[in-house]
Amino acid sequence: MKKPTSKEDIRSQLERETERFLRGGGEVENVPRGLGAEDALAPGNGASKRLFLEPPAKRTFVPEVVAAIEERRKALLKRTPQRKRSRLPRPRRKTIYDDFGEPLRKVWIDE
């Protein structure tokens, strides 16, 4: 059966890969805290351009569609009446205990 990888195995593998990268001529660049991978105001990403330049589109009100949606919503919110349960007394089992709290026997009683 294959042994599952533990956190220690993953850490050691990452450490080995990092060391191999550094030995192969790679270098790690220190980034100051608070900066992301890309500058937010750089012209290359989409954050610098303004959104919603055109005016909002005129919307047409369709009362039939709105009424149908409201009707369905109200039908979902309406509660179905619950069935009435019969209140006829049913026999129930009661446990008889002795003076020390030990169960002696079980008897059926009518309520």
N, CA and C atoms as an extended XYZ file, in Angstrom:
333
Properties=species:S:1:pos:R:3:atomname:S:1:resname:S:1:resid:I:1 pbc="F F F"
N         0.841       -1.175        0.000 N   MET     1
C         0.000        0.000        0.000 CA  MET     1
C         0.891        1.245        0.000 C   MET     1
N         0.500        2.246       -0.769 N   LYS     2
C         1.290        3.461       -0.901 CA  LYS     2
C         1.122        4.345        0.334 C   LYS     2
N         2.258        4.819        0.850 N   LYS     3
C         2.228        5.667        2.043 CA  LYS     3
C         1.787        7.077        1.647 C   LYS     3
N         0.809        7.659        2.363 N   PRO     4
C         0.392        9.027        2.026 CA  PRO     4
C         1.494       10.027        2.370 C   PRO     4
N         1.585       11.092        1.575 N   THR     5
C         2.626       12.089        1.822 CA  THR     5
C         2.240       12.935        3.026 C   THR     5
N         3.197       13.156        3.892 N   SER     6
C         2.943       13.959        5.086 CA  SER     6
C         3.426       15.389        4.843 C   SER     6
N         3.101       16.261        5.781 N   LYS     7
C         3.545       17.649        5.665 CA  LYS     7
C         5.070       17.731        5.715 C   LYS     7
N         5.671       16.882        6.505 N   GLU     8
C         7.128       16.876        6.613 CA  GLU     8
C         7.753       16.497        5.272 C   GLU     8
N         7.165       15.508        4.581 N   ASP     9
C         7.672       15.114        3.262 CA  ASP     9
C         7.544       16.261        2.266 C   ASP     9
N         6.413       16.937        2.297 N   ILE    10
C         6.192       18.055        1.371 CA  ILE    10
C         7.173       19.187        1.655 C   ILE    10
N         7.390       19.485        2.948 N   ARG    11
C         8.335       20.547        3.312 CA  ARG    11
C         9.742       20.213        2.832 C   ARG    11
N        10.170       18.962        3.054 N   SER    12
C        11.525       18.584        2.645 CA  SER    12
C        11.662       18.620        1.125 C   SER    12
N        10.632       18.218        0.395 N   GLN    13
C        10.677       18.264       -1.063 CA  GLN    13
C        10.778       19.712       -1.549 C   GLN    13
N         9.985       20.612       -0.954 N   LEU    14
C        10.065       22.028       -1.331 CA  LEU    14
C        11.445       22.603       -1.025 C   LEU    14
N        12.007       22.212        0.113 N   GLU    15
C        13.338       22.686        0.497 CA  GLU    15
C        14.385       22.213       -0.517 C   GLU    15
N        14.305       20.936       -0.929 N   ARG    16
C        15.250       20.392       -1.917 CA  ARG    16
C        15.116       21.115       -3.257 C   ARG    16
N        13.878       21.357       -3.694 N   GLU    17
C        13.666       22.042       -4.966 CA  GLU    17
C        14.171       23.478       -4.919 C   GLU    17
N        13.986       24.145       -3.784 N   THR    18
C        14.472       25.519       -3.637 CA  THR    18
C        15.990       25.550       -3.683 C   THR    18
N        16.633       24.620       -2.976 N   GLU    19
C        18.099       24.556       -2.978 CA  GLU    19
C        18.625       24.278       -4.386 C   GLU    19
N        17.979       23.370       -5.116 N   ARG    20
C        18.405       23.044       -6.478 CA  ARG    20
C        18.256       24.271       -7.382 C   ARG    20
N        17.178       25.036       -7.192 N   PHE    21
C        16.961       26.250       -7.972 CA  PHE    21
C        18.055       27.276       -7.697 C   PHE    21
N        18.396       27.454       -6.409 N   LEU    22
C        19.418       28.434       -6.055 CA  LEU    22
C        20.800       27.995       -6.529 C   LEU    22
N        21.104       26.694       -6.443 N   ARG    23
C        22.394       26.184       -6.909 CA  ARG    23
C        22.510       26.297       -8.427 C   ARG    23
N        21.395       26.230       -9.121 N   GLY    24
C        21.404       26.320      -10.580 CA  GLY    24
C        21.503       27.740      -11.097 C   GLY    24
N        21.683       28.700      -10.236 N   GLY    25
C        21.859       30.082      -10.678 CA  GLY    25
C        20.625       30.944      -10.491 C   GLY    25
N        19.558       30.390      -10.004 N   GLY    26
C        18.359       31.183       -9.776 CA  GLY    26
C        18.523       32.078       -8.564 C   GLY    26
N        17.769       33.123       -8.516 N   GLU    27
C        17.832       33.992       -7.342 CA  GLU    27
C        16.421       34.385       -6.923 C   GLU    27
N        16.289       34.668       -5.647 N   VAL    28
C        15.002       35.027       -5.067 CA  VAL    28
C        14.972       36.530       -4.891 C   VAL    28
N        13.919       37.148       -5.382 N   GLU    29
C        13.786       38.593       -5.303 CA  GLU    29
C        12.939       38.947       -4.087 C   GLU    29
N        13.435       39.851       -3.254 N   ASN    30
C        12.675       40.290       -2.085 CA  ASN    30
C        11.689       41.374       -2.507 C   ASN    30
N        10.447       41.183       -2.137 N   VAL    31
C         9.391       42.138       -2.456 CA  VAL    31
C         8.956       42.782       -1.148 C   VAL    31
N         8.874       44.120       -1.099 N   PRO    32
C         8.441       44.764        0.145 CA  PRO    32
C         7.021       44.348        0.512 C   PRO    32
N         6.752       44.361        1.798 N   ARG    33
C         5.420       43.975        2.269 CA  ARG    33
C         4.382       44.958        1.757 C   ARG    33
N         3.223       44.433        1.438 N   GLY    34
C         2.126       45.268        0.992 CA  GLY    34
C         2.001       45.372       -0.510 C   GLY    34
N         3.015       44.957       -1.248 N   LEU    35
C         2.932       44.994       -2.704 CA  LEU    35
C         2.475       43.644       -3.214 C   LEU    35
N         1.688       43.668       -4.253 N   GLY    36
C         1.233       42.426       -4.856 CA  GLY    36
C         2.173       41.998       -5.963 C   GLY    36
N         1.780       40.982       -6.691 N   ALA    37
C         2.606       40.491       -7.783 CA  ALA    37
C         2.669       41.514       -8.907 C   ALA    37
N         1.602       42.243       -9.124 N   GLU    38
C         1.580       43.284      -10.148 CA  GLU    38
C         1.137       44.592       -9.505 C   GLU    38
N         1.708       45.659       -9.971 N   ASP    39
C         1.302       46.961       -9.464 CA  ASP    39
C        -0.103       47.268       -9.974 C   ASP    39
N        -0.969       47.731       -9.107 N   ALA    40
C        -2.372       47.943       -9.469 CA  ALA    40
C        -2.538       49.044      -10.511 C   ALA    40
N        -1.658       50.026      -10.523 N   LEU    41
C        -1.794       51.142      -11.458 CA  LEU    41
C        -0.951       50.969      -12.711 C   LEU    41
N        -0.321       49.820      -12.888 N   ALA    42
C         0.487       49.582      -14.086 CA  ALA    42
C        -0.424       49.543      -15.307 C   ALA    42
N         0.047       50.059      -16.440 N   PRO    43
C        -0.821       50.106      -17.621 CA  PRO    43
C        -1.124       48.731      -18.209 C   PRO    43
N        -0.402       47.710      -17.844 N   GLY    44
C        -0.601       46.389      -18.434 CA  GLY    44
C        -1.855       45.678      -17.967 C   GLY    44
N        -2.281       45.923      -16.747 N   ASN    45
C        -3.465       45.196      -16.265 CA  ASN    45
C        -4.719       46.056      -16.423 C   ASN    45
N        -5.862       45.457      -16.236 N   GLY    46
C        -7.126       46.130      -16.505 CA  GLY    46
C        -7.587       47.075      -15.415 C   GLY    46
N        -6.870       47.192      -14.303 N   ALA    47
C        -7.334       48.023      -13.198 CA  ALA    47
C        -7.187       49.512      -13.484 C   ALA    47
N        -6.319       49.871      -14.442 N   SER    48
C        -6.086       51.293      -14.672 CA  SER    48
C        -7.171       51.932      -15.537 C   SER    48
N        -7.894       51.156      -16.352 N   LYS    49
C        -8.914       51.758      -17.204 CA  LYS    49
C       -10.233       51.893      -16.448 C   LYS    49
N       -10.964       52.909      -16.794 N   ARG    50
C       -12.220       53.166      -16.102 CA  ARG    50
C       -13.309       52.280      -16.674 C   ARG    50
N       -14.177       51.823      -15.808 N   LEU    51
C       -15.284       50.983      -16.221 CA  LEU    51
C       -16.547       51.822      -16.353 C   LEU    51
N       -17.507       51.310      -17.055 N   PHE    52
C       -18.833       51.905      -17.187 CA  PHE    52
C       -18.768       53.332      -17.744 C   PHE    52
N       -18.101       53.489      -18.860 N   LEU    53
C       -18.006       54.812      -19.476 CA  LEU    53
C       -19.294       55.195      -20.189 C   LEU    53
N       -19.994       54.217      -20.749 N   GLU    54
C       -21.228       54.522      -21.471 CA  GLU    54
C       -22.372       54.714      -20.473 C   GLU    54
N       -23.390       55.482      -20.843 N   PRO    55
C       -24.522       55.687      -19.929 CA  PRO    55
C       -25.322       54.389      -19.773 C   PRO    55
N       -26.039       54.251      -18.677 N   PRO    56
C       -26.815       53.019      -18.482 CA  PRO    56
C       -27.903       52.880      -19.540 C   PRO    56
N       -28.165       51.639      -19.933 N   ALA    57
C       -29.160       51.377      -20.974 CA  ALA    57
C       -30.560       51.576      -20.415 C   ALA    57
N       -31.457       52.014      -21.285 N   LYS    58
C       -32.850       52.201      -20.892 CA  LYS    58
C       -33.500       50.831      -20.777 C   LYS    58
N       -34.203       50.593      -19.705 N   ARG    59
C       -34.830       49.295      -19.488 CA  ARG    59
C       -36.321       49.395      -19.733 C   ARG    59
N       -36.851       48.368      -20.358 N   THR    60
C       -38.291       48.335      -20.609 CA  THR    60
C       -38.954       47.473      -19.553 C   THR    60
N       -39.996       48.007      -18.979 N   PHE    61
C       -40.716       47.319      -17.920 CA  PHE    61
C       -41.742       46.383      -18.549 C   PHE    61
N       -41.732       45.123      -18.147 N   VAL    62
C       -42.656       44.128      -18.691 CA  VAL    62
C       -43.516       43.637      -17.527 C   VAL    62
N       -44.719       44.198      -17.343 N   PRO    63
C       -45.520       43.866      -16.167 CA  PRO    63
C       -46.000       42.413      -16.137 C   PRO    63
N       -46.204       41.809      -17.307 N   GLU    64
C       -46.679       40.418      -17.306 CA  GLU    64
C       -45.616       39.481      -16.745 C   GLU    64
N       -44.378       39.709      -17.152 N   VAL    65
C       -43.282       38.853      -16.684 CA  VAL    65
C       -43.063       39.054      -15.190 C   VAL    65
N       -43.099       40.304      -14.750 N   VAL    66
C       -42.920       40.592      -13.329 CA  VAL    66
C       -44.041       39.961      -12.518 C   VAL    66
N       -45.268       40.035      -13.011 N   ALA    67
C       -46.402       39.443      -12.296 CA  ALA    67
C       -46.254       37.929      -12.206 C   ALA    67
N       -45.790       37.289      -13.277 N   ALA    68
C       -45.605       35.835      -13.253 CA  ALA    68
C       -44.525       35.438      -12.257 C   ALA    68
N       -43.446       36.196      -12.212 N   ILE    69
C       -42.364       35.901      -11.263 CA  ILE    69
C       -42.855       36.073       -9.835 C   ILE    69
N       -43.581       37.152       -9.566 N   GLU    70
C       -44.114       37.384       -8.221 CA  GLU    70
C       -45.098       36.294       -7.823 C   GLU    70
N       -45.893       35.834       -8.768 N   GLU    71
C       -46.864       34.762       -8.493 CA  GLU    71
C       -46.148       33.478       -8.076 C   GLU    71
N       -45.082       33.137       -8.813 N   ARG    72
C       -44.316       31.931       -8.466 CA  ARG    72
C       -43.663       32.073       -7.102 C   ARG    72
N       -43.143       33.273       -6.816 N   ARG    73
C       -42.480       33.497       -5.530 CA  ARG    73
C       -43.469       33.365       -4.381 C   ARG    73
N       -44.655       33.917       -4.546 N   LYS    74
C       -45.672       33.816       -3.498 CA  LYS    74
C       -46.142       32.387       -3.315 C   LYS    74
N       -46.218       31.633       -4.409 N   ALA    75
C       -46.625       30.224       -4.309 CA  ALA    75
C       -45.589       29.424       -3.535 C   ALA    75
N       -44.320       29.762       -3.688 N   LEU    76
C       -43.277       29.056       -2.944 CA  LEU    76
C       -43.309       29.411       -1.465 C   LEU    76
N       -43.682       30.651       -1.162 N   LEU    77
C       -43.708       31.091        0.229 CA  LEU    77
C       -44.940       30.613        0.977 C   LEU    77
N       -46.005       30.284        0.237 N   LYS    78
C       -47.244       29.862        0.883 CA  LYS    78
C       -47.034       28.499        1.537 C   LYS    78
N       -47.473       28.379        2.756 N   ARG    79
C       -47.315       27.116        3.476 CA  ARG    79
C       -48.492       26.204        3.202 C   ARG    79
N       -48.193       24.941        3.080 N   THR    80
C       -49.271       23.969        2.923 CA  THR    80
C       -49.796       23.626        4.303 C   THR    80
N       -51.103       23.498        4.456 N   PRO    81
C       -51.639       23.179        5.784 CA  PRO    81
C       -51.197       21.783        6.219 C   PRO    81
N       -50.800       21.700        7.475 N   GLN    82
C       -50.363       20.411        7.994 CA  GLN    82
C       -51.571       19.547        8.305 C   GLN    82
N       -51.372       18.243        8.151 N   ARG    83
C       -52.458       17.323        8.438 CA  ARG    83
C       -52.721       17.294        9.933 C   ARG    83
N       -53.965       17.157       10.285 N   LYS    84
C       -54.316       17.078       11.699 CA  LYS    84
C       -54.057       15.663       12.179 C   LYS    84
N       -53.342       15.581       13.280 N   ARG    85
C       -53.059       14.275       13.850 CA  ARG    85
C       -54.198       13.868       14.762 C   ARG    85
N       -54.443       12.607       14.785 N   SER    86
C       -55.510       12.141       15.675 CA  SER    86
C       -55.023       12.229       17.114 C   SER    86
N       -55.860       12.703       17.963 N   ARG    87
C       -55.507       12.867       19.368 CA  ARG    87
C       -56.068       11.733       20.219 C   ARG    87
N       -56.295       10.612       19.596 N   LEU    88
C       -56.777        9.472       20.367 CA  LEU    88
C       -55.652        8.981       21.268 C   LEU    88
N       -55.984        8.640       22.505 N   PRO    89
C       -54.926        8.166       23.398 CA  PRO    89
C       -54.345        6.849       22.889 C   PRO    89
N       -53.034        6.788       22.879 N   ARG    90
C       -52.359        5.583       22.436 CA  ARG    90
C       -51.645        4.972       23.626 C   ARG    90
N       -51.560        3.670       23.673 N   PRO    91
C       -50.824        3.053       24.772 CA  PRO    91
C       -49.334        3.378       24.656 C   PRO    91
N       -48.708        3.516       25.818 N   ARG    92
C       -47.288        3.818       25.801 CA  ARG    92
C       -46.590        2.961       26.836 C   ARG    92
N       -45.317        2.693       26.586 N   ARG    93
C       -44.557        1.805       27.453 CA  ARG    93
C       -43.872        2.615       28.542 C   ARG    93
N       -44.029        2.180       29.791 N   LYS    94
C       -43.434        2.875       30.918 CA  LYS    94
C       -42.537        1.898       31.665 C   LYS    94
N       -41.368        2.365       32.067 N   THR    95
C       -40.428        1.526       32.803 CA  THR    95
C       -40.651        1.723       34.292 C   THR    95
N       -40.757        0.623       35.021 N   ILE    96
C       -40.911        0.656       36.480 CA  ILE    96
C       -39.527        0.430       37.092 C   ILE    96
N       -39.141        1.334       38.018 N   TYR    97
C       -37.835        1.254       38.661 CA  TYR    97
C       -37.995        0.843       40.116 C   TYR    97
N       -36.958        0.225       40.674 N   ASP    98
C       -36.990       -0.112       42.099 CA  ASP    98
C       -36.465        1.072       42.903 C   ASP    98
N       -36.287        0.881       44.216 N   ASP    99
C       -35.869        1.970       45.100 CA  ASP    99
C       -34.458        2.472       44.790 C   ASP    99
N       -33.658        1.656       44.136 N   PHE   100
C       -32.272        2.026       43.862 CA  PHE   100
C       -32.074        2.582       42.448 C   PHE   100
N       -33.166        2.737       41.714 N   GLY   101
C       -33.082        3.296       40.377 CA  GLY   101
C       -32.820        2.279       39.289 C   GLY   101
N       -32.849        1.011       39.617 N   GLU   102
C       -32.640       -0.030       38.620 CA  GLU   102
C       -33.973       -0.368       37.956 C   GLU   102
N       -34.001       -0.564       36.636 N   PRO   103
C       -35.261       -0.918       35.976 CA  PRO   103
C       -35.695       -2.333       36.345 C   PRO   103
N       -36.983       -2.460       36.721 N   LEU   104
C       -37.523       -3.775       37.064 CA  LEU   104
C       -38.224       -4.398       35.872 C   LEU   104
N       -39.168       -3.667       35.306 N   ARG   105
C       -39.939       -4.198       34.180 CA  ARG   105
C       -40.543       -3.036       33.405 C   ARG   105
N       -41.098       -3.381       32.252 N   LYS   106
C       -41.759       -2.382       31.413 CA  LYS   106
C       -43.211       -2.784       31.286 C   LYS   106
N       -44.098       -1.793       31.485 N   VAL   107
C       -45.528       -2.059       31.391 CA  VAL   107
C       -46.138       -1.092       30.387 C   VAL   107
N       -47.236       -1.507       29.774 N   TRP   108
C       -47.981       -0.666       28.849 CA  TRP   108
C       -49.094        0.029       29.613 C   TRP   108
N       -49.177        1.353       29.470 N   ILE   109
C       -50.248        2.087       30.140 CA  ILE   109
C       -51.027        2.857       29.084 C   ILE   109
N       -52.333        3.023       29.327 N   ASP   110
C       -53.186        3.806       28.433 CA  ASP   110
C       -53.316        5.212       29.001 C   ASP   110
N       -53.152        6.171       28.178 N   GLU   111
C       -53.281        7.561       28.644 CA  GLU   111
C       -54.569        8.157       28.171 C   GLU   111
